[in-house]
Amino acid sequence: MILIKLANYFNQSVNASIKVPLLVTNGIISFCCLVGIVLNALLVYLTAKTPKLHSHCPLLLAFHSLTVIPVLLGISFKFFLLFSGVYLVPLLRCYHILLVGLICAGLCTAAQLVIGYDRLISILVPIWYKQMNGRKRSFCILITLCFVRTGYLNANYFSAVLLRPKMLVMCSYDDIVQPEISALIYREGLTIFVAEFVCYALIWLGILLRIILPHLNFDLLGIEFYLKFPTGLLFTIAFSSNAPFLYMFSTDHQEAFRSQFKRIFGKNESLIVAFA
């Protein structure tokens, strides 16, 4: 009863100056979510109806789109909650409402990494990947890792929610990430995104090497032009950049430069004044 009274008091005390911005901002986000839901559903439908898209990579992309749909629905739920006039719900109830979205959030972020590594394996070891056993093995391992990661994340979410199940929240994914697990969740998410970045960077590097290598001539002139020249240039720039960077970004070094080389900086300042 106390929680209900607190929620009613909050709902009545929030004036229009707060309600309207909340509805507008969350309404815009919900509209974008609706567009994303339609586009992802369209990709899933096209993949299901087109036999040519039933290979591993298109199926992984469709799986990613399928898991994104509940995530977007969970993001837009806050708007419908605000629109109904309810601003606060207990944390445990919010967890139950967003449970499917939380599961799919873990799956879709892991699926992004799986798609990248699937493409990376196909570039690094194409012969092994083209064999049916290689494809099935890599596909099963990567999908299993997706579900293991999702189960681990949701176990942490649930354990944190049980610490304060009756706490009133506005029901978003951020509310589920309680202080006890926030560092763990954000560190894990950062690790996933860094791994994705490295993976896709290696993919683009492999694609560029496939395009460039056939046109390279590795004779003495080719080695000098393609290898020694750029590496030597980079080393020279790196080893010569301390003084300019310290002058630009260090106040102490800038003052030292100006005091020791008064003539040079004095002439430059006089030229600037004369030009002005």
Helices and strands as residue ranges (DSSP letters): H 2-13, H 16-49, G 51-53, H 56-83, E 89-90, H 91-97, H 99-124, H 126-130, H 132-161, E 168-169, H 173-176, H 179-212, G 213-215, H 220-223, I 224-228, H 229-240, H 242-249, H 251-260, H 262-275
